[in-house]
Amino acid sequence: MAIRKILTDNDPMLRDKSREVTEFNKRLHQLLDDMTETMELANGVGLAAVQVGVLRRVVLVDAGDDDGVIELINPKIIEVSDEKQCGSEGCLSYPGIYGTVERPMCVTVRAQNRNGDFFEVSGEELKARAFCHELDHLEGIIFQDHATEIFEVGDDDSDED
């Protein structure tokens, strides 16, 4: 495994749309392993492949629960709750910047695992927020696009995705 450089706010690639993964091979497995190590070292809740310079539809989410790191390849949100949550979000690509963002309270995602098998996973609260945040990255959307308020670190305690 290797630590990958996380792209930051001045990199235009963060606004690019990611492409579908079609090959489930050792190269993909290495990317997933490297992303996991990178996310853990950075104390992140999630990480999208575009954030490490790879324009593929790959994200990780680790909400700190019993599920551990969830690998999502070619993910799609298939269900969202009507109930909403409003809270602060940060991003490893935008260190020190946070925003108040409304997200669904519950989200279900359909994705493939590292071997190409389809599965569904649901999350509430932080996990739902992380799913939405990371899948937005795949479309070139960043949390500030949804934020009703932006603030710098020290203004509030926030989780970074």
DSSP file (Angstrom, degrees, kcal/mol; ACC not computed):
  #  RESIDUE AA STRUCTURE BP1 BP2  ACC     N-H-->O    O-->H-N    N-H-->O    O-->H-N    TCO  KAPPA ALPHA  PHI   PSI    X-CA   Y-CA   Z-CA
    1    1 A M              0   0    0      0, 0.0     2,-0.3     0, 0.0    33,-0.1   0.000 360.0 360.0 360.0 159.8    0.0    0.0    0.0
    2    2 A A        -     0   0    0     28,-0.3     2,-0.4     0, 0.0    36,-0.3  -0.994 360.0-113.2-146.6 149.6    1.0    3.6   -0.5
    3    3 A I        -     0   0    0     -2,-0.3     2,-0.3    34,-0.1    32,-0.1  -0.710  34.7-151.6 -81.7 130.7   -0.1    7.0    0.7
    4    4 A R        -     0   0    0     -2,-0.4     2,-0.3    30,-0.4    49,-0.1  -0.765  21.1-105.7-103.2 150.8   -1.5    9.1   -2.2
    5    5 A K        -     0   0    0     -2,-0.3     2,-0.6    47,-0.2    33,-0.0  -0.589  31.6-134.8 -73.9 129.7   -1.4   12.9   -2.5
    6    6 A I        -     0   0    0     -2,-0.3    46,-0.2    46,-0.1    45,-0.1  -0.775  20.2-125.5 -87.8 123.4   -4.8   14.4   -1.8
    7    7 A L        -     0   0    0     44,-3.4     2,-0.2    -2,-0.6    -1,-0.0  -0.368  28.3-147.2 -64.9 145.4   -5.6   17.1   -4.4
    8    8 A T    >   -     0   0    0     86,-0.1     3,-2.8    -2,-0.0     6,-0.2  -0.613  33.1 -77.6-115.1 177.4   -6.6   20.4   -2.8
    9    9 A D  T 3  S+     0   0    0     84,-1.3    85,-0.1     1,-0.3    -2,-0.1   0.615 121.3  61.6 -51.2 -23.1   -8.9   23.3   -3.8
   10   10 A N  T 3  S+     0   0    0      2,-0.0    -1,-0.3     3,-0.0    -3,-0.0   0.467  81.7  97.6 -86.1   2.0   -6.6   24.8   -6.4
   11   11 A D    X   -     0   0    0     -3,-2.8     3,-1.5     1,-0.1     4,-0.2  -0.808  61.7-156.3 -94.6 117.9   -6.7   21.6   -8.6
   12   12 A P  G >  S+     0   0    0      0, 0.0     3,-1.9     0, 0.0     4,-0.2   0.686  84.6  78.9 -66.1 -17.6   -9.3   21.8  -11.4
   13   13 A M  G >  S+     0   0    0      1,-0.3     3,-2.1     2,-0.2    38,-0.0   0.797  78.3  72.1 -60.3 -27.2   -9.6   18.0  -11.6
   14   14 A L  G <  S+     0   0    0     -3,-1.5    -1,-0.3     1,-0.3   126,-0.1   0.687  96.2  51.7 -62.5 -16.2  -11.8   18.2   -8.5
   15   15 A R  G <  S+     0   0    0     -3,-1.9    -1,-0.3    -4,-0.2     2,-0.2   0.399  90.4 102.5 -99.3   0.7  -14.5   19.6  -10.8
   16   16 A D  S <  S-     0   0    0     -3,-2.1     2,-0.3    -4,-0.2   124,-0.3  -0.544  75.4-115.2 -84.9 150.8  -14.2   16.8  -13.4
   17   17 A K        -     0   0    0    122,-0.2   122,-0.2    -2,-0.2     2,-0.2  -0.652  31.1-125.1 -82.7 140.6  -16.8   14.0  -13.7
   18   18 A S        -     0   0    0    120,-2.9    38,-0.3    -2,-0.3     2,-0.2  -0.543  19.5-124.6 -86.6 151.6  -15.4   10.5  -12.9
   19   19 A R  B     -a   56   0A   0     36,-2.1    38,-2.2    -2,-0.2    55,-0.1  -0.627  30.8 -94.1 -96.3 153.8  -15.7    7.6  -15.4
   20   20 A E        -     0   0    0     -2,-0.2     2,-0.5    36,-0.2    -1,-0.1  -0.305  35.9-118.6 -63.2 144.9  -17.2    4.2  -14.7
   21   21 A V        +     0   0    0     36,-0.3     3,-0.1     1,-0.1    -1,-0.1  -0.761  38.2 166.4 -84.1 128.3  -15.0    1.4  -13.6
   22   22 A T        +     0   0    0     -2,-0.5     2,-0.5     1,-0.2    -1,-0.1   0.567  58.8  62.3-117.4 -18.1  -15.1   -1.5  -16.1
   23   23 A E        -     0   0    0      2,-0.0     2,-0.9     0, 0.0    -1,-0.2  -0.953  58.4-165.4-117.1 123.1  -12.1   -3.6  -15.0
   24   24 A F        +     0   0    0     -2,-0.5     2,-0.2    91,-0.1    90,-0.0  -0.787  45.5 125.5-106.0  86.7  -12.0   -5.2  -11.6
   25   25 A N  S  > S-     0   0    0     -2,-0.9     4,-2.3     1,-0.0     3,-0.3  -0.581  77.3 -72.6-134.3-171.6   -8.4   -6.1  -11.4
   26   26 A K  H  > S+     0   0    0      1,-0.2     4,-2.5     2,-0.2     5,-0.2   0.828 125.4  58.3 -60.7 -33.3   -5.2   -5.8   -9.3
   27   27 A R  H  > S+     0   0    0      2,-0.2     4,-2.1     1,-0.2    -1,-0.2   0.920 108.2  45.3 -64.0 -43.0   -4.8   -2.1  -10.3
   28   28 A L  H  > S+     0   0    0     -3,-0.3     4,-2.7     2,-0.2    -2,-0.2   0.918 112.0  52.2 -64.0 -43.8   -8.3   -1.3   -8.9
   29   29 A H  H  X S+     0   0    0     -4,-2.3     4,-2.4     1,-0.2    -2,-0.2   0.889 109.1  50.2 -61.1 -39.2   -7.5   -3.3   -5.7
   30   30 A Q  H  X S+     0   0    0     -4,-2.5     4,-2.9     2,-0.2   -28,-0.3   0.913 109.7  51.0 -64.9 -42.4   -4.2   -1.3   -5.3
   31   31 A L  H  X S+     0   0    0     -4,-2.1     4,-2.9     2,-0.2    -2,-0.2   0.941 111.4  47.8 -58.7 -48.1   -6.1    1.9   -5.7
   32   32 A L  H  X S+     0   0    0     -4,-2.7     4,-2.2     1,-0.2    -2,-0.2   0.909 113.6  47.1 -60.6 -43.5   -8.6    0.9   -3.0
   33   33 A D  H  X S+     0   0    0     -4,-2.4     4,-2.2     2,-0.2    -1,-0.2   0.917 113.9  47.2 -65.3 -43.2   -5.9   -0.2   -0.6
   34   34 A D  H  X S+     0   0    0     -4,-2.9     4,-2.6     1,-0.2   -30,-0.4   0.908 111.7  50.9 -64.4 -42.0   -3.9    3.0   -1.2
   35   35 A M  H  X S+     0   0    0     -4,-2.9     4,-3.0    -5,-0.2     5,-0.2   0.898 108.9  51.8 -63.0 -39.8   -7.1    5.1   -0.8
   36   36 A T  H  X S+     0   0    0     -4,-2.2     4,-2.5     2,-0.2     5,-0.2   0.941 112.3  45.0 -61.9 -47.1   -7.9    3.4    2.5
   37   37 A E  H  X S+     0   0    0     -4,-2.2     4,-2.3     1,-0.2    -2,-0.2   0.907 114.9  48.7 -63.4 -41.7   -4.4    4.0    3.9
   38   38 A T  H  X S+     0   0    0     -4,-2.6     4,-1.9   -36,-0.3    -2,-0.2   0.927 112.6  47.3 -63.8 -46.3   -4.5    7.6    2.7
   39   39 A M  H  <>S+     0   0    0     -4,-3.0     5,-2.6     1,-0.2     4,-0.4   0.913 112.9  48.8 -62.9 -43.8   -7.9    8.3    4.2
   40   40 A E  H ><5S+     0   0    0     -4,-2.5     3,-1.2    -5,-0.2    -1,-0.2   0.917 110.6  50.0 -64.1 -43.5   -7.0    6.7    7.5
   41   41 A L  H 3<5S+     0   0    0     -4,-2.3    -1,-0.2     1,-0.3    -2,-0.2   0.865 113.1  47.3 -62.2 -35.7   -3.8    8.7    7.8
   42   42 A A  T 3<5S-     0   0    0     -4,-1.9    -1,-0.3    -5,-0.2    -2,-0.2   0.445 110.5-123.8 -85.1  -0.4   -5.7   11.9    7.0
   43   43 A N  T < 5 +     0   0    0     -3,-1.2   117,-0.3    -4,-0.4    -3,-0.2   0.882  55.1 161.8  58.2  40.9   -8.4   11.0    9.6
   44   44 A G      < -     0   0    0     -5,-2.6   117,-0.2    -6,-0.1    -1,-0.2  -0.510  46.8-148.2 -91.1 160.5  -11.1   11.3    7.0
   45   45 A V  S    S+     0   0    0    115,-1.5    17,-3.6     1,-0.3     2,-0.3   0.630  84.6   2.8 -94.0 -22.5  -14.6    9.9    7.0
   46   46 A G  E     -B   61   0B   0     15,-0.3     2,-0.3   114,-0.2    -1,-0.3  -0.985  57.6-165.8-158.8 163.9  -14.6    9.4    3.2
   47   47 A L  E     -B   60   0B   0     13,-1.9    13,-2.6    -2,-0.3     2,-0.3  -0.944   9.5-151.5-157.3 134.0  -12.5    9.7    0.1
   48   48 A A  E >   -B   59   0B   0     -2,-0.3     3,-1.5    11,-0.2     4,-0.4  -0.821  28.0-120.6-105.3 148.8  -13.2    9.7   -3.6
   49   49 A A  G > >S+     0   0    0      9,-2.9     5,-2.2    -2,-0.3     3,-1.9   0.847 111.8  63.5 -57.3 -35.7  -10.7    8.5   -6.2
   50   50 A V  G > 5S+     0   0    0      6,-0.3     3,-1.7     8,-0.3    -1,-0.3   0.824  92.6  64.8 -58.9 -29.6  -10.8   11.9   -7.9
   51   51 A Q  G < 5S+     0   0    0     -3,-1.5   -44,-3.4     1,-0.3    -1,-0.3   0.690 105.7  43.5 -68.8 -17.3   -9.4   13.4   -4.7
   52   52 A V  G < 5S-     0   0    0     -3,-1.9    -1,-0.3    -4,-0.4    -2,-0.2   0.088 130.5 -94.0-112.2  20.9   -6.2   11.3   -5.3
   53   53 A G  T < 5S+     0   0    0     -3,-1.7     2,-0.5     1,-0.2    -3,-0.2   0.668  88.3 121.2  83.9  19.0   -6.1   12.2   -9.0
   54   54 A V      < -     0   0    0     -5,-2.2     2,-2.0    -6,-0.1     4,-0.2  -0.953  51.9-151.4-119.3 114.4   -7.9    9.2  -10.4
   55   55 A L        +     0   0    0     -2,-0.5   -36,-2.1    -5,-0.1     2,-0.3  -0.422  55.1 118.3 -85.3  65.1  -11.1   10.0  -12.4
   56   56 A R  B    S-a   19   0A   0     -2,-2.0     2,-2.2   -38,-0.3    -6,-0.3  -0.926  77.4-105.3-127.2 153.2  -12.9    6.7  -11.7
   57   57 A R  S    S+     0   0    0    -38,-2.2    17,-3.4    -2,-0.3     2,-0.4  -0.495  74.2 127.4 -81.8  74.9  -16.2    6.1   -9.9
   58   58 A V  E     + C   0  73B   0     -2,-2.2    -9,-2.9    15,-0.2     2,-0.3  -0.999  27.9 167.0-134.6 128.8  -14.6    4.8   -6.7
   59   59 A V  E     -BC  48  72B   0     13,-2.5    13,-2.9    -2,-0.4     2,-0.4  -0.972  19.7-151.2-139.3 157.2  -15.3    6.1   -3.1
   60   60 A L  E     -BC  47  71B   0    -13,-2.6   -13,-1.9    -2,-0.3     2,-0.4  -0.949  10.0-171.7-121.8 146.7  -14.6    5.0    0.4
   61   61 A V  E     +BC  46  70B   0      9,-1.6     9,-3.1    -2,-0.4     2,-0.3  -0.991   9.9 173.3-138.3 132.1  -16.7    5.7    3.5
   62   62 A D        +     0   0    0    -17,-3.6     7,-0.2    -2,-0.4    -2,-0.0  -0.835   2.8 176.9-137.5  98.8  -15.8    5.0    7.1
   63   63 A A        -     0   0    0      5,-0.4    64,-0.1    -2,-0.3    63,-0.1   0.296  56.5-104.9 -86.5   9.9  -18.2    6.5    9.6
   64   64 A G  S    S+     0   0    0      1,-0.2     2,-0.1     4,-0.1     5,-0.1   0.698  83.7 117.2  78.4  18.4  -16.4    5.0   12.5
   65   65 A D  S >  S-     0   0    0      3,-0.2     3,-1.5     1,-0.0    -1,-0.2  -0.346  86.4 -77.5-107.0-169.0  -19.0    2.2   13.1
   66   66 A D  T 3  S+     0   0    0      1,-0.3    -2,-0.0    -2,-0.1    -1,-0.0   0.670 120.8  70.1 -65.6 -17.5  -19.0   -1.6   12.9
   67   67 A D  T 3  S-     0   0    0      1,-0.2    -1,-0.3     3,-0.0     0, 0.0   0.717  82.4-170.4 -73.1 -20.0  -19.1   -1.5    9.1
   68   68 A G    <   +     0   0    0     -3,-1.5     2,-0.4     2,-0.1    -5,-0.4  -0.316  53.9   0.8  63.4-147.8  -15.5   -0.1    8.9
   69   69 A V        -     0   0    0     -7,-0.2     2,-0.6    -6,-0.1    -7,-0.2  -0.614  69.6-157.2 -78.0 124.4  -14.3    1.0    5.5
   70   70 A I  E     -C   61   0B   0     -9,-3.1    -9,-1.6    -2,-0.4     2,-0.5  -0.915   4.1-152.1-104.4 120.3  -17.0    0.6    2.9
   71   71 A E  E     -C   60   0B   0     -2,-0.6     2,-0.5   -11,-0.2   -11,-0.2  -0.820  13.1-171.9 -93.0 125.1  -15.7    0.4   -0.7
   72   72 A L  E     -C   59   0B   0    -13,-2.9   -13,-2.5    -2,-0.5     2,-0.5  -0.967   4.0-175.1-123.7 116.0  -18.1    1.7   -3.3
   73   73 A I  E    S-CD  58 112B   0     39,-2.0    39,-2.7    -2,-0.5   -15,-0.2  -0.944  75.7  -5.5-114.3 131.4  -17.4    1.2   -7.0
   74   74 A N  E    S-     0   0B   0    -17,-3.4    -1,-0.2    -2,-0.5   -16,-0.1   0.910  93.2-171.6  53.2  47.0  -19.8    2.7   -9.6
   75   75 A P  E     -     0   0B   0      0, 0.0     2,-0.3     0, 0.0    36,-0.2  -0.348  15.8-175.1 -74.7 149.9  -22.1    3.8   -6.7
   76   76 A K  E     - D   0 110B   0     34,-2.2    34,-2.8    -2,-0.1     2,-0.5  -0.993  27.7-124.4-140.0 135.1  -25.6    5.2   -7.2
   77   77 A I  E     + D   0 109B   0     -2,-0.3    32,-0.2    32,-0.2     3,-0.1  -0.694  31.8 173.6 -76.5 123.9  -28.0    6.6   -4.6
   78   78 A I  E     +     0   0B   0     30,-2.5     2,-0.3    -2,-0.5    31,-0.2   0.568  61.8  22.0-110.3 -13.4  -31.2    4.6   -5.1
   79   79 A E  E     - D   0 108B   0     29,-1.4    29,-2.7     2,-0.0     2,-0.3  -0.967  56.7-178.3-156.2 138.5  -33.2    5.8   -2.1
   80   80 A V  E     - D   0 107B   0     -2,-0.3    27,-0.2    27,-0.2     2,-0.1  -0.980  28.6-116.5-133.3 148.8  -33.2    8.9    0.2
   81   81 A S        -     0   0    0     25,-2.3    24,-0.1    -2,-0.3    -2,-0.0  -0.437  14.3-131.4 -79.0 156.5  -35.4    9.7    3.2
   82   82 A D  S    S+     0   0    0     -2,-0.1     2,-0.2    22,-0.1    -1,-0.1   0.799  87.7  91.2 -72.3 -29.9  -37.7   12.6    3.2
   83   83 A E        -     0   0    0     21,-0.1    22,-3.0     1,-0.0    23,-0.5  -0.470  68.6-155.7 -69.5 135.9  -36.3   13.5    6.6
   84   84 A K  E     -F  104   0C   0     20,-0.3     2,-0.4    -2,-0.2    -2,-0.1  -0.710  11.6-154.3-112.1 160.9  -33.3   15.9    6.4
   85   85 A Q  E     -F  103   0C   0     18,-3.1    18,-2.8    -2,-0.3     2,-0.5  -0.984   5.6-157.9-130.1 144.9  -30.3   16.7    8.5
   86   86 A C  E     +F  102   0C   0     -2,-0.4     2,-0.3    16,-0.2    16,-0.2  -0.990  33.9 127.0-124.7 125.5  -28.5   20.0    8.5
   87   87 A G  E     -F  101   0C   0     14,-2.1    14,-3.3    -2,-0.5     2,-0.3  -0.951  55.3 -69.2-163.3 179.9  -24.9   20.1    9.8
   88   88 A S  E     -F  100   0C   0     -2,-0.3    71,-0.5    12,-0.2     2,-0.4  -0.596  40.7-171.2 -87.1 144.6  -21.3   21.0    9.1
   89   89 A E  E     -Fg  99 159C   0     10,-2.5    10,-2.2    -2,-0.3     2,-0.3  -0.971   5.9-177.3-131.1 147.5  -19.2   19.3    6.6
   90   90 A G  E     -Fg  98 160C   0     69,-1.4    71,-1.7    -2,-0.4     2,-0.3  -0.755  13.1-144.4-128.3-179.7  -15.5   19.5    5.8
   91   91 A C    >   -     0   0    0      6,-0.5     3,-1.7     3,-0.5     6,-0.3  -0.988  20.8-131.8-152.5 137.8  -13.4   17.9    3.1
   92   92 A L  T 3  S+     0   0    0     -2,-0.3    -1,-0.1     1,-0.3   -86,-0.1   0.772 112.0  55.1 -60.9 -25.1   -9.9   16.5    2.9
   93   93 A S  T 3  S+     0   0    0      1,-0.2   -84,-1.3   -85,-0.1    -1,-0.3   0.574 111.4  44.5 -82.9  -9.9   -9.4   18.5   -0.3
   94   94 A Y  S X  S-     0   0    0     -3,-1.7     3,-1.9   -86,-0.2    -3,-0.5  -0.532  85.3-164.8-130.6  64.5  -10.4   21.7    1.3
   95   95 A P  T 3  S+     0   0    0      0, 0.0     3,-0.1     0, 0.0    -3,-0.1  -0.228  71.4  11.0 -59.3 135.3   -8.5   21.7    4.6
   96   96 A G  T 3  S+     0   0    0      1,-0.2    57,-2.4    56,-0.1     2,-0.4   0.392 103.3 106.9  82.6  -3.4   -9.7   24.2    7.2
   97   97 A I  E <   + H   0 152C   0     -3,-1.9    -6,-0.5    -6,-0.3     2,-0.3  -0.921  42.7 173.6-112.8 134.2  -12.9   25.1    5.4
   98   98 A Y  E     -FH  90 151C   0     53,-3.3    53,-3.0    -2,-0.4     2,-0.3  -0.893   8.9-165.9-133.3 161.7  -16.3   23.9    6.5
   99   99 A G  E     -FH  89 150C   0    -10,-2.2   -10,-2.5    -2,-0.3     2,-0.6  -0.993  28.1-113.4-148.2 154.4  -19.9   24.6    5.5
  100  100 A T  E     +FH  88 149C   0     49,-2.2    48,-2.7    -2,-0.3    49,-0.6  -0.805  45.2 177.6 -87.9 120.0  -23.4   24.1    6.7
  101  101 A V  E     -F   87   0C   0    -14,-3.3   -14,-2.1    -2,-0.6     2,-0.5  -0.978  26.8-138.6-131.9 136.0  -25.0   21.6    4.4
  102  102 A E  E     +F   86   0C   0     44,-0.4   -16,-0.2    -2,-0.4   -18,-0.0  -0.812  32.8 164.9 -92.0 131.9  -28.5   19.9    4.3
  103  103 A R  E     -F   85   0C   0    -18,-2.8   -18,-3.1    -2,-0.5    26,-0.1  -0.903  43.6 -83.8-136.7 163.8  -28.5   16.2    3.4
  104  104 A P  E     -F   84   0C   0      0, 0.0   -20,-0.3     0, 0.0    28,-0.1  -0.412  31.5-133.3 -65.7 148.7  -31.0   13.4    3.7
  105  105 A M  S    S+     0   0    0    -22,-3.0    20,-2.0     1,-0.2     2,-0.4   0.852  91.8  28.3 -70.6 -35.2  -31.1   11.6    7.1
  106  106 A C  E     + E   0 124B   0    -23,-0.5   -25,-2.3    18,-0.2     2,-0.3  -0.982  68.7 179.8-131.5 141.1  -31.0    8.2    5.5
  107  107 A V  E     -DE  80 123B   0     16,-2.4    16,-2.5    -2,-0.4     2,-0.4  -0.998  13.6-156.5-140.4 140.5  -29.5    7.1    2.2
  108  108 A T  E     -DE  79 122B   0    -29,-2.7   -30,-2.5    -2,-0.3   -29,-1.4  -0.981  14.9-165.7-117.4 133.1  -29.3    3.7    0.3
  109  109 A V  E     -DE  77 121B   0     12,-3.1    12,-2.3    -2,-0.4     2,-0.5  -0.932  11.7-154.3-119.5 138.5  -26.5    3.2   -2.2
  110  110 A R  E     +DE  76 120B   0    -34,-2.8   -34,-2.2    -2,-0.4     2,-0.3  -0.958  36.5 142.3-108.0 130.2  -26.2    0.4   -4.8
  111  111 A A  E     - E   0 119B   0      8,-2.5     8,-2.4    -2,-0.5     2,-0.3  -0.866  46.0-103.0-151.0-179.6  -22.6   -0.2   -5.8
  112  112 A Q  E     -DE  73 118B   0    -39,-2.7   -39,-2.0    -2,-0.3     6,-0.2  -0.872  29.0-132.1-112.2 151.8  -20.1   -2.9   -6.8
  113  113 A N    >   -     0   0    0      4,-2.4     3,-2.3    -2,-0.3   -41,-0.1  -0.303  44.8 -80.9 -90.0-177.0  -17.4   -4.3   -4.6
  114  114 A R  T 3  S+     0   0    0      1,-0.3   -85,-0.1     2,-0.1   -86,-0.1   0.666 132.3  51.0 -62.6 -15.8  -13.8   -4.7   -5.5
  115  115 A N  T 3  S-     0   0    0      2,-0.1    -1,-0.3   -86,-0.0   -91,-0.1   0.417 121.2-104.6-100.0   0.2  -14.7   -8.0   -7.4
  116  116 A G  S <  S+     0   0    0     -3,-2.3     2,-0.3     1,-0.3    -2,-0.1   0.424  72.8 141.6  94.0  -1.0  -17.5   -6.4   -9.4
  117  117 A D        -     0   0    0      1,-0.1    -4,-2.4    -5,-0.1    -1,-0.3  -0.562  50.1-123.5 -77.0 137.5  -20.4   -8.0   -7.3
  118  118 A F  E     +E  112   0B   0     -2,-0.3     2,-0.3    -6,-0.2    -6,-0.2  -0.524  38.8 160.1 -80.0 146.9  -23.4   -5.7   -6.8
  119  119 A F  E     -E  111   0B   0     -8,-2.4    -8,-2.5    -2,-0.2     2,-0.4  -0.965  29.6-131.3-154.8 165.8  -24.6   -4.9   -3.3
  120  120 A E  E     -E  110   0B   0     -2,-0.3     2,-0.4   -10,-0.2   -10,-0.2  -0.956  19.7-177.2-123.1 145.8  -26.7   -2.3   -1.4
  121  121 A V  E     -E  109   0B   0    -12,-2.3   -12,-3.1    -2,-0.4     2,-0.3  -0.998   8.1-156.9-142.2 140.7  -25.8   -0.5    1.7
  122  122 A S  E     -E  108   0B   0     -2,-0.4     2,-0.3   -14,-0.2   -14,-0.2  -0.860  10.2-175.8-117.2 152.8  -27.8    2.0    3.8
  123  123 A G  E     -E  107   0B   0    -16,-2.5   -16,-2.4    -2,-0.3     2,-0.3  -0.993  10.4-153.2-146.4 153.6  -26.6    4.7    6.2
  124  124 A E  E >   -E  106   0B   0     -2,-0.3     3,-1.5   -18,-0.2     4,-0.4  -0.857  61.8 -18.7-121.4 158.7  -28.1    7.2    8.6
  125  125 A E  T 3> S+     0   0    0    -20,-2.0     4,-2.6    -2,-0.3     5,-0.2  -0.206 134.8  12.9  51.1-116.6  -26.8   10.5    9.9
  126  126 A L  H 3> S+     0   0    0      1,-0.2     4,-2.7     2,-0.2    -1,-0.3   0.893 132.5  49.8 -59.5 -42.4  -23.0   10.7    9.4
  127  127 A K  H <> S+     0   0    0     -3,-1.5     4,-2.5     2,-0.2    -1,-0.2   0.914 111.9  48.0 -65.0 -41.5  -22.9    7.7    7.1
  128  128 A A  H  > S+     0   0    0     -4,-0.4     4,-2.2   -23,-0.3    -2,-0.2   0.917 112.4  49.7 -62.4 -43.3  -25.7    9.1    4.9
  129  129 A R  H  X S+     0   0    0     -4,-2.6     4,-2.7     1,-0.2    -2,-0.2   0.916 111.5  48.8 -60.3 -44.7  -24.0   12.5    4.8
  130  130 A A  H  X S+     0   0    0     -4,-2.7     4,-2.8     2,-0.2     5,-0.3   0.898 108.5  53.0 -65.6 -40.9  -20.7   10.9    3.8
  131  131 A F  H  X S+     0   0    0     -4,-2.5     4,-2.5     2,-0.2     5,-0.2   0.955 113.6  43.4 -57.1 -49.7  -22.3    8.8    1.0
  132  132 A C  H  X S+     0   0    0     -4,-2.2     4,-2.0     1,-0.2    -2,-0.2   0.927 114.7  49.6 -62.1 -46.2  -23.9   12.0   -0.4
  133  133 A H  H  X S+     0   0    0     -4,-2.7     4,-1.3     1,-0.2    -1,-0.2   0.929 114.8  42.9 -59.5 -49.0  -20.7   14.0    0.0
  134  134 A E  H  X S+     0   0    0     -4,-2.8     4,-0.9     1,-0.2    -1,-0.2   0.893 112.8  51.2 -70.2 -40.1  -18.4   11.4   -1.7
  135  135 A L  H  X S+     0   0    0     -4,-2.5     4,-0.5    -5,-0.3     3,-0.4   0.843 104.3  59.4 -66.8 -31.3  -20.8   10.6   -4.5
  136  136 A D  H ><>S+     0   0    0     -4,-2.0     5,-2.3    -5,-0.2     3,-1.8   0.908  97.3  60.8 -58.3 -41.4  -21.0   14.3   -5.2
  137  137 A H  H ><5S+     0   0    0     -4,-1.3     3,-1.6     1,-0.3    -1,-0.2   0.853  95.7  61.4 -54.4 -35.4  -17.3   14.3   -5.8
  138  138 A L  H 3<5S+     0   0    0     -4,-0.9  -120,-2.9    -3,-0.4    -1,-0.3   0.717 106.8  45.5 -66.2 -19.8  -17.8   11.8   -8.7
  139  139 A E  T <<5S-     0   0    0     -3,-1.8    -1,-0.3    -4,-0.5    -2,-0.2   0.326 122.3-104.3-102.1   4.5  -19.9   14.4  -10.4
  140  140 A G  T < 5S+     0   0    0     -3,-1.6     2,-0.4    -4,-0.3    -3,-0.2   0.695  78.5 136.6  78.9  19.1  -17.4   17.3   -9.8
  141  141 A I      < -     0   0    0     -5,-2.3    -1,-0.3    -6,-0.1     2,-0.3  -0.841  36.8-161.1-102.1 134.5  -19.6   18.7   -7.1
  142  142 A I    >   -     0   0    0     -2,-0.4     3,-2.1    -3,-0.1     4,-0.5  -0.792  32.5-108.1-114.2 159.9  -18.1   19.9   -3.8
  143  143 A F  G >> S+     0   0    0     -2,-0.3     3,-1.5     1,-0.3     4,-1.0   0.797 114.5  66.1 -58.7 -30.0  -19.8   20.5   -0.5
  144  144 A Q  G 34 S+     0   0    0      1,-0.3    -1,-0.3     2,-0.2     3,-0.1   0.784  89.7  66.9 -62.6 -24.9  -19.5   24.3   -0.9
  145  145 A D  G <4 S+     0   0    0     -3,-2.1    -1,-0.3     1,-0.2    -2,-0.2   0.788 111.1  33.9 -64.2 -26.4  -21.9   24.0   -3.8
  146  146 A H  T <4 S+     0   0    0     -3,-1.5   -44,-0.4    -4,-0.5    -1,-0.2   0.552  94.5 116.5-100.8 -12.6  -24.6   23.0   -1.3
  147  147 A A     <  -     0   0    0     -4,-1.0   -46,-0.2     1,-0.1     3,-0.1  -0.292  45.3-167.1 -70.8 139.2  -23.5   25.0    1.7
  148  148 A T  S    S+     0   0    0    -48,-2.7     2,-0.3     1,-0.3    -1,-0.1   0.585  84.3  20.8 -92.2 -14.5  -25.7   27.7    3.1
  149  149 A E  E     -H  100   0C   0    -49,-0.6   -49,-2.2     2,-0.0     2,-0.4  -0.976  67.9-156.2-152.6 138.9  -22.8   29.1    5.2
  150  150 A I  E     +H   99   0C   0     -2,-0.3     2,-0.3   -51,-0.2   -51,-0.3  -0.956  20.4 168.8-117.4 138.0  -19.0   28.7    4.8
  151  151 A F  E     -H   98   0C   0    -53,-3.0   -53,-3.3    -2,-0.4     2,-0.2  -0.973  29.1-114.6-146.4 160.9  -16.6   29.0    7.8
  152  152 A E  E >   -H   97   0C   0     -2,-0.3     3,-2.0   -55,-0.2     4,-0.3  -0.524  48.4 -77.6 -93.6 160.2  -13.0   28.4    8.6
  153  153 A V  T 3  S+     0   0    0    -57,-2.4    -1,-0.2     1,-0.3     4,-0.1  -0.226 118.8  38.9 -55.0 143.5  -11.6   25.9   11.1
  154  154 A G  T 3  S+     0   0    0      2,-0.7    -1,-0.3    -3,-0.1     3,-0.1   0.110  95.8  85.1  97.7 -21.2  -11.9   27.1   14.7
  155  155 A D  S <  S-     0   0    0     -3,-2.0     2,-0.3     1,-0.3    -2,-0.2   0.722 107.3  -6.3 -81.0 -21.8  -15.3   28.6   14.0
  156  156 A D  S    S-     0   0    0     -4,-0.3    -2,-0.7     2,-0.0     2,-0.6  -0.975  73.7-103.3-164.7 156.4  -17.0   25.3   14.6
  157  157 A D        +     0   0    0     -2,-0.3     2,-0.3    -3,-0.1   -69,-0.2  -0.840  53.2 167.0 -90.3 123.6  -16.2   21.6   15.3
  158  158 A S        -     0   0    0     -2,-0.6     2,-0.4   -71,-0.1   -69,-0.1  -0.923  36.3-118.8-138.1 158.5  -16.8   19.6   12.1
  159  159 A D  E     -g   89   0C   0    -71,-0.5   -69,-1.4    -2,-0.3     2,-0.5  -0.795  26.6-137.0 -94.7 140.8  -16.1   16.2   10.6
  160  160 A E  E      g   90   0C   0     -2,-0.4  -115,-1.5  -117,-0.3   -69,-0.3  -0.864 360.0 360.0 -99.3 132.8  -14.0   16.1    7.4
  161  161 A D              0   0    0    -71,-1.7   -70,-0.2    -2,-0.5    -1,-0.1   0.339 360.0 360.0-101.9 360.0  -15.2   13.8    4.6
